[in-house]
Amino acid sequence: VSVDYAKYTVEETLRRAREWADIRSRTDIVWVGPIQGGRYIDLIAESARDMGKLPFDIHALGSPTRVMEQYLFDVLVDMIVTAKMNSPIERPFHLFGAGHPIMFSLAVALGCDLFDSAAYSIFAREGRYLTDHGTIRIEDIEYLPCSCPVCVKYSPRDLMDMPSKDRERELSRHNLYVCFTEIRRIKQAIVEGRLWEYLEARAHTHPSLLKALKRLKKYCEYIERGSPYSKKKGLFFFGSIDLIRPEVIRHYRRLKERYAPPKWAKTLVLIPDSETKMNRRRKYVKRVVSRVCRRLGLYPGEIHVCFYSPPFGVIPIELAETYPLYQYEYAYPPDHETIEAIAEWVSEYIAANSYMRVIFLADRGGWSEEAANLCVRKIREREVKVDILVFLD
């Protein structure tokens, strides 16, 4: 769609919407205000702002179908988030043409409350069999990877041998089962507080979805503002993609904006976190601090302990048992991108505070040694003095 045509759809839709607002007489109908603009972000933002000023009950994103058909899910992220950011937050949001279960979790995570599509039927008419990770032509299937009534009753050969109308009907039924199953899985993930983990698992079923998940980095602060502050269960972190999770962004922001070290703290001791979090136990911390003080001739009452940990970066000891800084599991060892992020956040924290001395502890040959060395290099670039790097043997 050309930019000129997209601009026309924005203007024409707004003109008709204003006419509707003047003649509307019934309030017992749910009125939907389409947000136009094609894939042009500035036009989507303009359309969302203007349509949001009118008394619609629901807003819907128009013209995403071609984007989804081409698996341009990163573009879809831009379109949805732009529309959401510029429309009234209290109104439900509908996504036209979202018919493949592979992207349902992405749509829900971005704030889509409703979606519709005839894709289940169109795919069936073309002999295409939906799965939760893609689409397969029925002639290419040896075994049906599903336990819905259709797949239990028939084999791929049975479906192939059916008259076209019967095959279309049965494939449509199967495709609907797959869609509703995915919706129920997403609902359960929301109940369990694991929508992000579910989205991340889904993103690894197709490169275009993973690309879309990475695009969320552009909007991580916006997403964080609308995310819950606590959940019923702990979190699972798998790698560098989790650096853009709302919980990580929130901790990073709050540490910068709301936290200050104790006034008596002159020396910062940074202890690497461990997979079992054994390093956070009081006896361990007390033993390590005592050892450092004896070796360097320091006074324990002037030492402030922080942990450096994937994916949160700096965790002051006072906050080490608060949610979600303790209630999570990480797939150790962290990858290089995560280690670099930890080093950057630690160096920022040190530069922002007035410690007289900084002491890094690390495990020789482990991820913490790489992180500590990166931190030291970054801190020296910021002209903050680092006295010593102590290895835990």
Secondary structure, DSSP 8 states (H G I E B T S, - for coil): --HHHHHHHHHHHHHHHHHHHHH---SSS--EEEE--TT-HHHHHHHHHHHHTS--SEEEE-S-HHHHHTT-HHHHHHHHHHHHHHS-TTS-EEEET---GGGHHHHHHTT--EEE-SHHHHHHHTTEEEETTEEEEGGG-SS----SHHHHH--HHHHHHS-HHHHHHHHHHHHHHHHHHHHHHHHHHHHHT-HHHHHHHHHTT-HHHHHHHHHGGGGHHHHHHTS-S--SS-EEE-SGGGGGSHHHHHHHHHHHHH----TT--EEEEEE--TT-GGGSHHHHHHHHHHHHHHHT--GGGEEEEEEETTTEEEEGGGTTSTTTSSEEE-SS--HHHHHHHHHHHHHHHHHS--SEEEEEEETTSHHHHHHHHHHHHHHHTT----EEEEE-
